Amino acid sequence: MEKIFKTLEEQITILRNKNLIIDDEEYAKSILLRENYFFLNGYRYLFYKSMHEKKFIDGTNFREIYALFYFDRELRNILFKNILIIENNIKSIISYVLSRKYGFKEKKYLNPSNFTNDSKKNRQVNDLIKKIKRQIINNGAQHAATKHYQLNYGYIPLWVVVKVLSFGIVGELYTILKEEDQKDIAENFNVDIESLLIYLPIIANYRNLCAHEDICFNHRTQKTIPITKYHEELNIPKTNGEYIYGINDLFSLIIILKRLLTKDNFHMMLNEISYEIDYLSGRLRTIKITKVLDHMGFPQNYKEIVRMD
């Protein structure tokens, strides 16, 4: 069925016909205009009587749906700034480890012999080196530090280059390093190589969601994280022997950040998230906050993870 343009008045009518209470039409119109009618799609289903009927639970108010939308925005902002901390950390550590071992000039640190000896990855190594060189050319001119080094010294050291590389490129770079270098980097975060190989693309995925204002609270990743001690210590329930939370949901990202952030940064982050959850809880009338937590993959005792080592 073809989707056609609907005026704000028509959008309001559609929502009311679905049993949604709109007690301030001008307020609703201003939200729909600024945020786009489409924003409702990812949030309204929590307030449906059923996915088959697609009618809102009796008493559902437009303000509740917008409260969930606003919560997701604040959640993204909190996650994004902490993901940027991880991004800066991983870039700094990689550049330090590789510069110390292989040298700080491009011809040194981008030498193919510095990377994995796995012949199956030869093409990936060469392609990634080309990508890095391309990002240096395309993005380097926009950064004062890279311009300074190129103009004054004729080369750009790796600790400066990483500033212009995307997080996705840096994550891919980690996958083609020699095992001893991967281990050296992973140990700086007190994790093993395999865990960091899984964590980096998941972090990159959430980074993109946050940067582009996509729905975050109920996102599921293709990759699953390995079981950690936190799953057991939080007594996360199981279905058919499998944990129902903290595998490929938002709580799995929280576990990743627990392992990679400093204690202070993680504590502050979880306090901010807890505040937003409590604030949202106070604005909900027709559903309980536990329903939102379930879609986030958060166990009800999620706050206890702060006190765990």
N, C-alpha and C positions, 0 to 999 in steps of 0.2 A: 504494500500500500504506500502510495507516494505521500511524503511529508511536505506540507505546504506551510507558508508563513502564517503566523497567528499574531494578531495584535495583542497588546497587553490586556485589553478587555476580554478578548477571546480566551487568553491563557487563564485569566481569573475564573471565567465561566467553566472551563474544563476542570479546574481544580475543585471548584465548589460542587460540580456534578459528581466528583469522586469522593464526596463526603468530607472535604477539607474545610475547616472553619477559617474564614478570613475576616477578622473583625475590624481591620483597618485597610481598606482597599488601596488607598494612596500609598501607604507604607509598603504593601505587597508589590504594587506596581514599581515602586522605586527600586526594590530589591531585584525584581525580575529584570528590570532594565539594566541595572548595573552589573548583576551577576550572571544573567542569562537564564532563561527558563530551563535550559538543559541541565543546570546545576542540580535541579531536583531529582534527576534520574538516579543518581548514585546514592541518594539519601532517603528518598521517600519510601522505599520498599520496607524499611524497618518499621514503618508506621502503617503498613497495609494489613488488612484483616487476613488476607491470603494472597499469594502471588497469582493465583488463578482468578480471583475476583477483582484484584487491583482497586479496591476501595479502601479508604482510610478508616482506621479504627475510630469508632464513635468518639467525638470530642477532640480529635487531633486538630491542632491549631497550626497555621502556617508558620508561626513564630517558633514552634518546636523544630520544624524541619530546618529552618534557617539557623537555629541554635546548633544543630548537629553540623551543618555546613560550616558555620563559624568556628566550631570546635576543631574540625578537621583542618581548617586554615591555620589556626594557632598551633595545632599539633605539628603540622608541616614546618612551621617557622622554628619551633623548638628543635625538631629533628635535624633540620637543614644546618643550623649553626653548629650543631655537634658533629654532624657528618663532615663539615668543613674542617673541624679540628682534626678528625681522623685523616682526612685528605692531606692536610698540611703535614701531619706527623709521618705518614707513610712516604710522602714525597721526600721529606727531609732525611729520613732514615735510609731510604734506598739510595739517594744521591750521596750520602756520607759513605755507606758501605762500598758502593761501586767506585766512587772517586778515590777512596783510600787504597783500593786494591788495583784499579786499572788506570788511574790517572784522571785528570780533570779537563783535558782537552777533547773536543769532539772526536778526533781521529782515534783517540785512546779508548774512551768509554763506549763508543759506538762500533768498536771492532767486533765483527761476528764471532771471533774466537772467544770472546768474553761470556758467551751465552751457552745454553745447553748443547751437549754433544749428541743429543738424540737426533738422528738423521731424519726422523719423521717430522721434526719441527724446523728443518732447515728453511723451508719456504716461509713459515711463520716468522722466523727470526729476521730474514731479509725483508719481508713485508713490513714488519714493525719498525725496523731501522729506517726504512723509507718514510713511514708515517711520522716518526719522530722528527726527521729532517724536514718534512713538509710542514709540520706544526711550528717548527722553529722559524721557517721562512714566512709562513702566513701570519703567525701571531707575534713573532719576535719584535717586529717593528712597532708594535703597539705598547711595548713595555720598556720603560726607561732603563731598567737594569740590563736587559738583553741588548738594547741599542748601545748602551755605554760600553759593554764588554766587546761587542763586535767592532765598534768604531775605534776604540782605544787599544784593544789587545789582539783583535783579529780572530778571536774564538769566544765561545760562551761556555763557561763551566757548567757541569751537570746540576749543581745546586741552584743555579739560576735558570737553567733550561726547564727544570721540573715545574717552575712557576707558569710556564706557558703550555704545558702538556695537560690534556684532559685527564680526569680521574680514570676514565675507561682505558686510556692508553697506558697509564701507570699500572693499572691492575693487570693488563695484558703483559706488560713488561715483566712483572713478577713471575708470570707463568713460564717464561722462557729463560729465566736465570739458571745458573748452575745450582745444583742442590745445596752446596755448602753456602752459597750466597743467600738462597731462600731461607735456609736455617738461621743464618746470622740475623736476617731481617725479622723473621718470625719471633726469635727469642727476645728481641727488644720489646715485644708486646706480650711476652710470656704465653705464647700459643705455639702450636705445632704447624708445620708447613701445610699439611692437608687442610686444617681449619682455615688458615689465612687464604688459601686458594679458593675456598668456598665463600668466605666472608666478603672478599673484595668485590666480586660481581653483584652480590646482594646489596652491599652498601651503594654501589654505583647505580643500581636499579632504583633504590629509594631516593638517591640524590636527584635523579632525573624527575621522579614523581614530584618531589618537593619544589624543584626549580620551575616546573611547568604547571604547578597548581592542579595536579591530577589528584584524584581521590586516593587517600593514603590509609585511613583508619582500618579499612577492611581488605587491604591489598594482600594478595597471595603471590609469592615468588615461585618460579619454576624450580629453583634449587631448594633443597632442604638442608638445614644445618645438622651437624652431628649432635647426638644426645650429650648433654653436659650434666654436671653435678647439680646445676640449678633446677633442672627438670625434676630430679628426685627430691631435692631439699624443699622445694615448694609444694611437693605432693600433687603435682599436676595430674589430673585424672587421665585414665587411658580408656581406649575403646579397641577391642580386639588386640590388646597388647601394645598398642601404639599411643603415644602421648597425643592428646587432642589440641594442646596449645604449645607454642614455642618451637614449631618445626619449620613452617614456611609462611608464617603470619607476621604481624607487626611485633608481637612479643619476641619472635626469633631475632628481629633486629635489635630489640632492647637487650637481649642476651649478648649479641655481638658487641654492642656498645659497652656493655658491662665489662667485657673482656678487654676491649681495646682502649677505652677512655681511662683517664686517671680517676681515682676514687672521688676526688672533689668535683670534677666535671660531671661524672655520672650522677653523683648525689644531687647536684644542682639541676641537672636535666630531669631526673625523675620527680623531683619536687615540683618543677614547673608543669610537667605532664599531669601529676596528681592534682594540682590546683585546677587545671583546665577540666579534668574529669569531674571534680567536685562541683565546679561552676556549671558544667553542662547538666549534671544531675539535678541541680536546683531549678533548671529551666524546663525539665521534662515533666510531662503530666500523664501522657497516655502509655508510655513505655517506661521501663525501669532502666537505670544505668547499667545493670547487669547484662541487659540485652546488647548494649553497645560494646561492653567489655568482651562479651562472647565473640562478637564479630571482629574485634581487634585481636583476639587470641590471648587476651589478658586473663590470667587466673584472678580470682577475687582477692587473693593475698599477694598480689604482684609487688606491693611496696616492700615486702620482706626481702626482696633481692638486694636492696641497698645494703643491708647489714651482713650479707654473705661475702666471704672472701673469694 
